[in-house]
Amino acid sequence: MLKSKDLLKGKMRIALVSFFKFNLSLGVLNFIFKKFVVHGGNHHMHLGMLYRVGVGFLCLLLLLTLTLFGLVIQSIIYFVCKSYHHENIDKSALSDHLEVYLGVYEPLKSRDVQMESYEV
């Protein structure tokens, strides 16, 4: 925890703003889902089942997008903070860590990649 706080020094404001914007977006999405899907609107709005399913599916897509976006933002903040404090990023350890998610991955060799020149 101390290393995290030390790493965030100097970039705390950016991290807090992105954290609150992300959580506010999740809260708004939760409110929309409860209002239109769970409760079906107020008594003046008689929403059909198809409309509720459509809004629910849209909320699911937005939730997935927000979750992936949040993970990307967390990674970016981490690397920006490491760069700000002039800490080395161990690329081989990062590559080994990411290899777990990729499964079987063989990096390209220089002979596999060929650059051709075209004249226009």
C-alpha positions as CSV (number, residue, x, y, z in Angstrom):
1,M,0.0,0.0,0.0
2,L,2.9,2.4,0.8
3,K,4.4,1.7,-2.6
4,S,1.1,2.5,-4.3
5,K,0.8,5.8,-2.4
6,D,4.4,6.7,-3.2
7,L,3.8,5.9,-6.9
8,L,0.7,8.1,-7.1
9,K,2.4,11.1,-5.6
10,G,2.2,13.9,-8.2
11,K,-0.5,12.2,-10.1
12,M,-3.1,11.8,-7.3
13,R,-5.5,14.4,-8.8
14,I,-5.6,12.7,-12.2
15,A,-6.2,9.3,-10.5
16,L,-9.0,10.7,-8.3
17,V,-10.7,12.5,-11.1
18,S,-10.7,9.4,-13.3
19,F,-11.8,7.2,-10.4
20,F,-14.8,9.5,-9.6
21,K,-15.8,9.8,-13.2
22,F,-15.7,6.1,-13.7
23,N,-17.8,5.5,-10.5
24,L,-20.2,8.2,-11.5
25,S,-20.7,6.6,-14.9
26,L,-21.4,3.3,-13.2
27,G,-23.9,4.9,-10.8
28,V,-25.8,6.6,-13.7
29,L,-25.9,3.3,-15.6
30,N,-27.2,1.5,-12.5
31,F,-29.9,4.2,-12.1
32,I,-31.0,3.9,-15.7
33,F,-31.1,0.1,-15.4
34,K,-33.2,0.2,-12.2
35,K,-35.5,2.9,-13.6
36,F,-36.3,1.5,-17.0
37,V,-35.6,-2.3,-16.7
38,V,-36.3,-3.3,-13.2
39,H,-39.2,-1.0,-12.3
40,G,-40.3,-0.3,-15.9
41,G,-40.5,3.5,-15.5
42,N,-43.1,5.3,-13.5
43,H,-46.9,4.7,-13.6
44,H,-47.2,7.1,-16.6
45,M,-44.9,5.0,-18.7
46,H,-46.2,1.7,-19.8
47,L,-43.0,0.1,-21.3
48,G,-43.4,-3.1,-23.2
49,M,-41.3,-6.1,-22.6
50,L,-39.3,-5.7,-25.8
51,Y,-38.4,-2.2,-24.9
52,R,-37.2,-3.3,-21.4
53,V,-35.1,-6.1,-22.9
54,G,-33.6,-3.7,-25.4
55,V,-32.7,-1.2,-22.7
56,G,-31.3,-4.0,-20.5
57,F,-29.1,-5.2,-23.4
58,L,-27.9,-1.7,-24.0
59,C,-27.0,-1.3,-20.3
60,L,-25.1,-4.6,-20.5
61,L,-23.1,-3.4,-23.5
62,L,-22.4,-0.1,-21.7
63,L,-21.3,-1.9,-18.6
64,L,-18.9,-4.1,-20.5
65,T,-17.5,-1.1,-22.3
66,L,-17.1,0.8,-19.0
67,T,-15.4,-2.2,-17.4
68,L,-12.9,-2.6,-20.2
69,F,-12.3,1.2,-20.3
70,G,-11.7,1.2,-16.6
71,L,-9.1,-1.5,-16.8
72,V,-7.3,0.3,-19.6
73,I,-7.3,3.6,-17.7
74,Q,-5.9,1.9,-14.5
75,S,-3.1,0.4,-16.6
76,I,-2.4,3.8,-18.2
77,I,-2.3,5.6,-14.8
78,Y,0.1,2.9,-13.5
79,F,2.5,3.3,-16.3
80,V,2.3,7.1,-16.3
81,C,3.1,7.1,-12.6
82,K,6.0,4.8,-13.0
83,S,7.3,7.0,-15.8
84,Y,6.8,10.1,-13.7
85,H,9.0,8.7,-10.9
86,H,11.6,7.5,-13.4
87,E,11.1,3.8,-12.4
88,N,12.0,1.1,-14.9
89,I,9.2,-0.9,-16.4
90,D,10.4,-4.5,-16.6
91,K,9.3,-5.3,-20.1
92,S,10.3,-9.0,-19.9
93,A,8.3,-9.5,-16.7
94,L,5.4,-7.7,-18.3
95,S,5.6,-9.8,-21.4
96,D,5.6,-13.0,-19.3
97,H,2.6,-11.7,-17.3
98,L,0.7,-10.9,-20.4
99,E,1.6,-14.2,-22.1
100,V,-0.7,-15.9,-19.6
101,Y,-3.7,-14.1,-21.1
102,L,-2.7,-14.8,-24.7
103,G,-2.2,-18.5,-24.4
104,V,0.2,-19.9,-26.9
105,Y,1.9,-16.9,-28.5
106,E,5.0,-16.9,-30.6
107,P,6.6,-13.6,-31.2
108,L,7.4,-12.6,-34.8
109,K,11.0,-13.0,-35.9
110,S,12.6,-10.6,-38.3
111,R,12.5,-13.0,-41.1
112,D,8.7,-13.3,-40.7
113,V,8.2,-9.6,-41.3
114,Q,9.1,-8.3,-44.7
115,M,8.9,-4.7,-45.6
116,E,8.4,-4.0,-49.2
117,S,8.8,-0.7,-50.9
118,Y,6.2,0.5,-53.4
119,E,6.4,3.4,-55.8
120,V,3.4,5.5,-56.1
